[in-house]
Amino acid sequence: MPLLEPKPETLRPGTPRVASADRVPDAGATGTPEPLRAGLTALLGPDKVLWKVSDLVKYASDASPYRFVPQVVVLPETIEDVAAVLAYARDHGRQVVFRAAGTSLNGQAQGEDILVDVRRHFTGIEVLDDGARARIRPGTTVVRANATLARYGRILGPDPASAIACTVGGVVANNASGMTAGTTRNSYRTLASLTFVLPGGTVVDTADPHADESLARTEPELCAGLLALKAEIEADRELTARIRAKYEIKNTNGYRLDAFLDGATPVEILRGLMVGSEGTFGFISDVVFDTLPLDRRVSSGLLFFPSLTAAAAAVPLFNEAGALAVELMDGNTLRASVSVRGVPADWAGLPRETAALLVEFRAPDEAGQAAFERAAARVVERLELVAPVASVTNAFTRDAKVISGYWKARKAFVTAVGGSRPAGTTLITEDFAVPPSRLADACEDLLGLQAEHGFDAAVAGHAAHGNLHFLLAFDASKPSDVDRYAAFMDDFCRMTVERFDGSLKAEHATGRNIAPFLELEWGPRATELMWRLKRLIDPEGVLAPRVVLDRDPRAHLRGLKTIPGIEPVADPCIECGFCEPTCPSHDLTTTPRQRIVLRREMLRQPDGSPVEEQLLASYGYDAVDTCAGDSTCAIACPVGIDTGAMMKDFRHRRHSPREERIAALTAKRFKTVEASARLAVGAAEKIGDRLLAAATGLARKAVRPDLVPEWLPQIPGAAARTAPPTSRAGASAVYYPACVNRIFAGPDGDGIPSLQQAVVDVSARAGRPVWIPDDVAGTCCSTIWHSKGYADGNTVMANRVVEAAWAWTDGGRLPLVVDASSCTLGIQHEVVPYLTHANRELHGRLKVIDSVVWAAEELLPRLTIRRTTGSAVLHPTCSMQHLGDVDQLRAVAEAVADEVVVPDDAGCCAFAGDRGMLHKELTASATAKEAAEVTSRAYDAHLSANRMCEIGMDRATGRAYHSVLIELDRATRPDRPDQPDRPDQPDRATRPDRPDQPDRPDQPDRPTGPRRAAGT
């Protein structure tokens, strides 16, 4: 064991605990039972089988209110792997559940036996017919697919609010729709074809013209049974009429019996049945969608009403006016969304009875947009709107930023309301539909029912389609609360079916919580047909038992998860999973949600239980060490839960007092540390990579991998000891070179200046000279200590750099320009909690600017672009995402390159200062997809704005990244050194008002992708 290996004990929860009834029992501490583990390992290989108790626990929870611990988790890479797992399950009497994003709200992605993760290895999109169609693998998120399609002016029909995280496979399997899909743009209506694996292992591609012949040979009984069911249904006029009527409104409850009416052959029938089958009929391995036009002319309005019923009554008017989306939000939803970044703070003071409609029109051109706006204005004239707080305008707008804010508030419904629920309560998300004409009545009855059962629920929904969602919170550890929920569900289901003939699940699919009520909605005849259909397709009952069909009337009360209290920063988490796609370690160890799920299981355990011991043993590496600490999870989380901050706190807990003292000493003597580091890097150039890698490898084994960085060949040489000469007199800004740029050199190459020289030169060229103080050595943004959880060292450096910046900037008179985005973030925001009261006041008067923003806003308008590079690929850093500087990076890049590409899979590189040298496997995993995009074609320049991220991307891609500021310097250098710039006579002006780059606020859906089409 390494000398300084941290003790797992330091992460043990310190609060007194009582064993929870739903905890993993002691017998589960050893993980997957050996016969099952050995059998699947022999079948698939050890890398595809997860068996530790920590693996099983982290997959036990999803966005639903249920929690079921699987016996084993497998990670298939191919269809053949999936078929092998299904064969194993048939032969050994096992059961299989497929899981992708884990964003399903009804427990349909949870299993108690073999759980199959089909997200990790089943991603990708292939654009067909110039965007008219797209072949998409099931683990691809909707946002990722739409990012590629947007380049072609196309979009998928389904648009669920969880698009940032939910996968296409899950969308199809649940027939999830969203804000605009309704009954005409959902998966059932826009799916061209799909490929799937049946429980018996047969692979069916519905686009294959010979698919029916092949299926008849391999599955003759299935084909005959499907045709027999079709004939039986079509012979029953009453049943046929009932089926057609059920799908006139949104409905995902039960199986799509209309597939028998719409399909003529067994394959056509199966194509329809697979949609909304929730993984109970087979594994969907890829789908081909007919895409829809991406109408970019958008007008939206957020309109406030005195009551929920008044808002609902206005919905038909906007439907008639041609609105694509009409979204309803009640007062509870509006007030809770204040926790979402960008939502007006005064919404917290909205009256309880207030409600709002978010109405959106989309058109392909100006004429169509103007016509829609006139129609909307006529409707608004007829309404009695209210403006209870100052921010309410009740006006339609084309402003993309405002529209985006409206949708952030709406899409955060589940997470924002859930995040504000009482501590320790479980969140239930219900979803039903009624005929749109009866929406107001349904709202009134729902509010009465909630009051009767003591619930103060939040209500929102896709009002245009008569589809409402509401949230209930109760304590699943209290039998009385569970009974109250059960009584409510009985009354709610009867109300929906008997009073409104509605759908008990409009778009979230049946799942475990509506399965007991399926017959109430469909009646015994149709329900029995569904049972027969399940037995026909899956005779051995291998796939997802109890997910759609369950005869237990209390099945929806089984497996409800308790929510033990954990660290305050993460306690509001509802385990929605929105954070997972953005997490650098999501394909390596754990995600933010899983870190929280594991922590909650520790709190369910009695102190010292065998399960707790095993969880603690794994948590150090799986959760703490391999967290990049970039906190992009907080950006993705609608309520800003920063799991990275929790991991940094855990790192702090693991430090010994001696380690904290040493860290504080390095901060106090950082000038010496900095000089020594630069000398060491310089000496390393002469020693050689192989010897250094061997030496650091031995040191890591002896001391601790999380303390000793590994030498990587991509580490550059030493920076110059002295900064370029500058003058304080006449300076427009103070230039603060980050310590990484004072230690490490820039890219190699003849004639390539250092980053410091480039910033100095290009600023002077623009008439905005900068000054580098003589005493920057020994100062730092404090991220070195902050990221590792060294509180004392962080405090020392945070206060030092703010005091120095105060003096350098003449008390905040001059801006402080920082040349590494992570350091900008550190000085702007992360130092604040560690400052003294006096220094916090000084900090509040500083103006800290990232060098990319400085270049985009201060330099570009004053520069002449004399030469451009052909193509450039960008790596926006995670710090830029936090700072909101990605647009400025793009603006500078577009000024210096003819074609600019941001990879669709761009994300945090996880190099995170030195974390990529401590755990190079983290950066390798985090950058794999982005690197594949980057290396799929040639680029003339690879640009970013943070030296350590550039090193990480160098390692990931084998291409040389450098700062966009260096490229800007190259693009603007005069042809002759003695020839001054003349911005009044530009070769290519970069002023924002140039005629070839007009403002386009009417195009809010402009994709983050190439300025000119660059393929996929």
VENSUL-V91940 format. One line per field, one symbol per residue. ss: DSSP state (a for helix, b for strand, c for the rest). A space follows every 50 residues. Layout:
ss->???
//
This chain:
ss->cccccccaaaaccccccccccccccaaaaacccaaaaaaaaaaacaaabb ccaaaaaaccbccccbbccccbbbccccaaaaaaaaaaaaaacccbbbbc cccccccccccccbbbbcccccccbbbbaaacbbbbbcccbaaaaaaaaa cccbbcccbcccccccbaaaaaaacccbccccccccaaaabbbbbbbbcc ccbbbcccccaaaaaaaacaaaaaaaaaaaaaaaacaaaaaaaaaacccc ccccccccaaaacccaaaaaaaaacccccccbbbbbbbbbcbbcccbbbb bbbbbccaaaaaaaaaaaaaacccbbbbbbaaaaaaaaacccccaaaaac ccccbbbbbbbbbccaaaaaaaaaaaaaaaaccccccccccccccbbcca aaaaaaaaaaacaaaaaaaccccccbbbbbbbbccaaaaaaaaaaaaaaa aacccccbbbbbaaacbbbbbbbbccccaaaaaaaaaaaaaaaaaaaaaa ccbcccccccaaaaaaaaaaaaaaaaaaaaaaaaaaacccccbccccccc ccccaaaccbcccccccaaaaccccccccccccccccccccaaaaaaaaa aaaacccccaaaaaaaaaaaaaaaaccccccaaaaaccccccaaaaaaaa aaaaccaaaaaaaaaaaacaaaaaaaaaaaaaaaaaacaaaaaaaaaaaa aacccccccccccccccbccccccccccccccbbbbccaaaaabcccccc ccccaaaaaaaaaaaccccbbcccccccccccaaaaaaccaaaaaaaaaa aaaaaaaaccccccbbbbccaaaaaaaaaacaaaccaaaaaaaacccbbb aaaaaaaaaaaacbccccbbbbbbcccaaaaaaccaaaaaaaaaaabbbb bbccccccccccccaaaacaaaaaaaaaaaaaaaccccccbbbbccaaaa aaaaaaacccbbbaaaaaaaaaccccccccccaaacccbccccccccccc cccccccccccccccc
//
